Amino acid sequence: MQHFRFSIFFTVVCLMLAAYWGYTHGPEAGLTTMLTALTITAILAVMEVSLSFDNAVVNASVLRGWDHFWKMIFLTVGILIAVFGMRLVFPVVIVAVTADMGMIEVAKLALNDPKTYSERLMAHHAEIAAFGGAFLLLVFLNFFLDEGKDTHWFRWLERHLANLANVPAMSVFLALIALLVMAANVAEEVRLAVTMAGIWGIVIYIGVQVLSHLLGGEPEIDEHGNAVTQDASGAAKGVVKAGFGGFLYLEVLDASFSFDGVIGAFAITSDVVIIMLGLAIGAIFVRSMTIYLVEKGTLDAYIYLEHGAHYAIGALAFIMLASGTGLHVPEVVTGLIGVAFIVWAIIASIQYRKQQERLEH
């Protein structure tokens, strides 16, 4: 439990703040509103954890090669960016830019007229979904489109995907096709904005990899004199081992996951304070789970866990792209798909380990 002590303390504080906010804020403030605020905050926290558990696994696959300093940066600065930057400031920025309003004006709108604020944010759901969906799709594709990858869960599918890695820029090609299909199914007046948002998702993914490479220097060389193949994040192990490049990659990855959580939260409540508190609890627990997975060596113990996390990411990417066209996928379905893949991967890993033990004996 030592890995989750701060998360539990943070959860208690957030629930107390949610109770105070519900008891004192709004025309219907009182005990009933307080209980409602507590319930919604708890629901949002659980939703965020279920949506982001696969994010924790992927984070751990990158973070396990880092030194103590960058782990602490991830747990301190990274938490501030995740909680306040992506779950509070970023939605405000979106409304401010698209509505041509000042940041303070939008913040007042969010507090005093949350319904109007929610409507203005949701009006740009398609662009947000295109950006996040394109980025996460590349994360998914670059895990499996790796000719040096020799551990396969669904062997037939993953071997064929690995063979496609020989084709230059295959992951970008597939991501662009998915984006074009999405753009063809949105309203004409937002088609250009959706397409540009998706392209920005692709550009930022590649840009982070380029920056990581420039900051990381020469690739790591193994005992045979060969360059190290790409790891789960799609970046060379020597690149994301530690440093600003790897930190930036994780923050953009977390941002892409948070889009879906923020949009889903507004489907439950329009109260931005309750949304921030609930999603903040989930974000803190995801950070704790990431460190737990790293220090306990869980990824090494469960060989298919990273595979399950990336299948969940692929499913989330397609759900985001589909939701941008107007297709509604219940938030509970989105969360359960990720959990299902993770549990399935753990069971498959245990079965594989038992099979290997029988062969050894």
C-alpha positions, -999 to +999 in steps of 0.1 A: +000+000+000+030+023+003+027+032-034-008+044-029-006+063+004-004+097-012-032+088-037-054+078-008-046+110+011-052+130-021-085+112-026-098+121+009-088+158+004-106+159-030-137+143-016-138+168+012-135+196-012-163+181-034-185+178-003-178+215+007-184+226-029-217+208-031-228+220+003-221+257-003-223+263-041-253+268-063-290+276-058-297+241-045-267+239-021-272+217+009-269+182+022-285+166-008-263+184-033-233+175-012-241+138-014-247+141-051-213+159-056-195+132-036-212+104-057-204+121-090-168+127-079-163+091-070-179+079-103-156+102-123-125+089-104-134+053-111-141+061-148-108+078-151-089+049-136-107+024-158-101+045-189-064+050-181-052+017-167-038+009-201-021+043-200-004+033-167+010+001-183+024+020-213+038+046-190+055+019-170+071+004-201+088+037-208+094+047-172+112+015-161+144+025-179+145+059-162+167+070-133+154+082-100+155+119-109+133+117-140+109+094-121+105+121-095+099+147-122+072+125-136+056+122-102+058+159-093+058+181-124+040+155-144+012+153-119+007+191-119+005+190-157-019+161-157-042+173-130-043+211-136-030+214-171-050+188-190-081+184-168-087+221-160-066+246-181-067+228-215-106+227-218-106+264-208-080+271-236-101+253-261-132+274-253-112+306-252-096+301-286-127+288-304-151+314-289-126+343-291-128+350-254-102+357-227-090+330-203-104+348-172-137+353-190-140+316-198-130+306-163-158+328-149-182+312-175-172+278-163-179+286-127-210+307-131-226+292-162-213+256-165-240+246-189-230+271-215-193+263-210-200+226-214-220+233-247-192+253-261-166+227-253-187+198-266-192+217-298-156+209-306-157+173-296-150+161-332-117+181-334-106+168-300-115+133-309-095+135-342-064+148-324-065+123-296-076+094-318-048+100-344-021+102-317-033+071-298-037+051-331+000+058-338+009+046-303-010+014-310+004+009-345+040+015-337+040-011-310+029-039-334+046-026-366+080-036-354+100-062-374+123-068-344+093-077-321+095-115-314+069-118-286+034-122-300+001-127-282-022-132-312+004-147-333-013-147-368-023-110-365+009-097-349+032-115-372+015-100-402+016-065-386+053-070-379+059-078-416+042-046-426+070-027-406+092-032-437+070-007-456+082+029-449+058+051-429+032+023-428+018+035-394+014+071-407-003+057-438-028+037-418-034+066-394-041+090-423-066+065-439-084+063-405-085+101-404-098+104-439-126+080-432-135+100-401-134+133-420-156+119-447-183+112-421-185+146-403-204+176-412-189+196-441-186+228-421-162+211-396-145+188-420-114+210-425-111+216-387-114+179-380-088+170-406-063+196-394-068+184-358-060+148-368-030+159-388-017+178-358-021+147-337+001+128-362+026+157-365+030+160-327+035+123-323+063+123-349+076+156-336+080+141-301+099+112-315+122+135-335+128+156-305+135+125-283+159+113-309+178+146-310+179+148-272+188+111-269+218+111-291+231+079-307+210+047-304+220+021-279+242-007-293+238-043-281+266-069-276+264-079-312+270-044-325+234-039-336+212-009-329+186-016-302+152-022-317+122-001-308+104-008-275+067-006-267+064+032-270+077+031-305+108+051-296+143+036-293+151+024-258+181+046-257+159+076-266+132+073-239+154+058-212+154+092-194+153+129-201+131+156-214+122+138-246+107+108-228+090+131-203+074+150-231+062+118-248+045+106-216+028+140-211+014+141-246+003+105-242-015+113-210-031+143-227-045+121-255-060+098-228-074+127-208-094+141-238-117+111-237-121+114-199-129+151-200-155+147-227-170+117-209-171+137-177-192+164-192-217+138-202-222+131-165-221+166-150-214+202-162-198+213-129-162+219-138-150+218-102-165+184-096-151+172-129-116+184-120-117+168-086-129+135-099-105+133-128-077+145-106-082+115-082-081+092-112-049+108-126-031+105-093-040+068-090-028+062-125+006+077-116+007+055-085-001+024-105+026+033-130+053+034-103+039+002-087+042-016-120+078-004-125+091-012-090+073-046-088+086-057-122+050-065-132+057-061-170+084-087-168+062-111-148+032-108-172+046-111-207+014-101-226+005-071-203+019-045-227+001-062-256-032-060-238-026-023-229-019-015-266-049-034-278-069-013-254-053+019-267-061+008-303-097+002-293-099+036-276-084+053-306-110+039-329-138+047-304-126+083-303-124+086-341-159+071-344-173+093-317-161+123-336-185+114-364-215+114-340-215+078-331-222+076-294-203+049-274-213+048-237-184+057-214-189+024-195-182+005-227-150+025-234-138+018-199-147-019-198-129-026-231-096-014-216-101-034-184-112-065-204-080-064-225-058-060-194-075-088-175-073-111-206-036-103-211-029-111-174-047-145-177-029-153-209+005-144-193-002-167-164-011-195-187+021-189-208+042-189-176+027-222-164+032-237-199+069-227-199+074-241-164+059-275-176+083-275-206+113-268-184+104-297-161 
